[in-house]
């Protein structure tokens, strides 16, 4: 990786950028604060950010890397997902589930547990306990396999939601915006 891409970045962010570069090659997009890799299976995106967000679950660390997969979350499970971890985010419109952590291993774990919470009905407290135990197992012979690879096949599309504005009002909005509004 070109050193100038992370010049002046904090150590944790630079380490995450190097790890992504070694695994996925050069980033597809680079700015002063962000590096992005697109379509690196199983990920829709990998984003490394210069910004460090403090996070204390399951241990104190900073979130600097985000991994994004295609994944639908049933509406009735969104609350459980939010209770599981604030670093796991669902974008319903895009049909994307993402996790922010200090490294890819932490994101794989969080996404596997999030999948269990939203598709298998795993209890939030049980998921949090497993996350804690899995992190403790990182360097042991009993390493949790949820750290190593996704245990589900990413997939599913976005949810464009429902139109609530009638066609007449849509037409007036388009005319008022000079035809720039596209509503289907």
C-alpha positions, -999 to 999 in steps of 0.1 A, spaced: 0 0 0 12 35 -7 23 50 26 9 84 17 -26 70 17 -25 67 55 0 95 63 -8 111 96 -34 84 104 -36 69 139 -19 36 144 -51 15 147 -65 29 114 -32 24 96 -30 -12 108 -65 -19 96 -57 -3 62 -26 -24 58 -44 -56 67 -71 -48 41 -45 -39 15 -27 -72 21 -58 -92 18 -77 -73 -9 -51 -54 -29 -51 -16 -34 -83 3 -24 -108 12 -51 -113 46 -36 -91 67 -14 -96 101 3 -77 119 30 -99 101 56 -112 69 41 -101 39 20 -128 18 3 -126 -17 -13 -157 -27 -34 -170 -62 -41 -144 -83 -23 -163 -115 -17 -181 -119 7 -181 -82 12 -200 -55 -7 -176 -30 8 -147 -28 32 -142 8 45 -112 18 67 -116 52 83 -90 75 98 -117 84 125 -115 62 155 -148 56 174 -144 43 210 -163 11 216 -164 -10 248 -181 -42 238 -169 -69 243 -137 -51 253 -123 -15 250 -111 -8 215 -116 17 187 -138 10 156 -118 19 124 -129 -7 98 -164 -15 85 -174 -46 66 -207 -46 47 -228 -76 34 -261 -79 16 -286 -91 43 -322 -86 49 -334 -81 85 -371 -87 93 -387 -55 107 -396 -73 139 -359 -81 146 -344 -46 141 -348 -38 178 -330 -69 189 -303 -62 164 -298 -27 178 -298 -41 214 -271 -66 204 -244 -41 193 -244 -4 184 -216 -12 159 -239 -34 138 -260 -13 115 -288 -22 92 -296 -1 61 -331 -14 52 -333 5 19 -300 -9 6 -305 -43 22 -271 -40 39 -259 -52 72 -225 -38 84 -203 -39 114 -176 -15 126 -147 -29 147 -110 -27 152 -104 -55 127 -120 -79 102 -121 -107 127 -142 -87 151 -166 -77 123 -169 -113 111 -179 -123 147 -204 -95 151 -220 -102 117 -223 -139 125 -239 -132 158 -262 -105 142 -273 -130 117 -282 -155 145 -301 -127 163 -322 -117 133 -327 -150 115 -326 -177 142 -340 -156 171 -309 -159 192 -315 -140 225 -295 -108 226 -279 -116 260 -268 -150 247 -253 -133 216 -234 -108 237 -221 -136 260 -209 -156 229 -192 -125 216 -174 -120 248 -164 -157 250 -153 -157 213 -130 -128 218 -114 -145 248 -109 -176 226 -89 -157 199 -55 -172 208 -67 -206 222 -70 -241 209 -108 -237 215 -110 -207 191 -146 -199 182 -152 -205 145 -174 -174 144 -142 -154 143 -129 -170 111 -156 -168 84 -192 -159 78 -214 -189 87 -242 -176 64 -244 -168 27 -249 -130 23 -278 -121 1 -311 -104 -2 -321 -71 -18 -330 -38 -5 -365 -27 6 -375 5 -14 -405 8 10 -440 20 0 -450 51 -19 -472 73 3 -476 103 -21 -502 100 -48 -492 104 -85 -508 139 -87 -486 152 -59 -456 134 -74 -461 152 -107 -464 186 -89 -432 179 -70 -414 170 -102 -426 202 -119 -416 223 -89 -381 207 -89 -377 212 -126 -382 175 -134 -354 165 -111 -375 143 -87 -377 107 -97 -403 88 -78 -416 54 -89 
